[in-house]
Amino acid sequence: MKSEPGVQLIDSIMTPIELGKMLREVFMLDEFLNAKFHGIQSGLKLPAISPALQSIINAQNINLLLPDHRNRFKQQLDFVRRTAPVVQVSFGAEPSRQALRVLVRWFRENGHPNTLIAVGVQPHIAGGCIVRTTTKTFDFSLQKLLQINQSELAKKLI
């Protein structure tokens, strides 16, 4: 089977969960349209299309009403789901969507264009974040900064 090139994700699709939701939207639309095409009274309602999905299909000039476009788009999204690098980022508190968007944009401009982030919350971090890739861990937490500078901090406090 030939490798299927993926689509370029938009900024609002930042996590593997959001990508999965988009795939599910396309799958549900496909099920609905296939049932209608075959005249099956399935009781399915026309699924809503999220603004994120609308943005991608507009940018890629995809017509989801056409079965070939839908199938190709599903293959492309699945390829992205399987191959996109995922960076795990842990914060001391839940980050804002705007902060995550800036972070994902940086990873996509300086790394892979479809990088996804998995966000975690670890209150012991206190501030900053811990970034984990498949091969490295970077600790930018306040806790780590204080540990590194413990002797300097003790000198200043005495």
Protein Blocks (a to p, Z undefined) as FASTA:
>chain_A
ZZdddddddfklmbfklmmmmmmmmmmmmmmmmmmmnopaehpacddddfklmmmmmmno
pafkbmklmmmmmmmmmmmmmmmccdddddfbdcdfklmmmmmmmmmmmmcfkbccdddd
dfknopacddddfkbccdfbfklmmmmmmmmmmmmmZZ
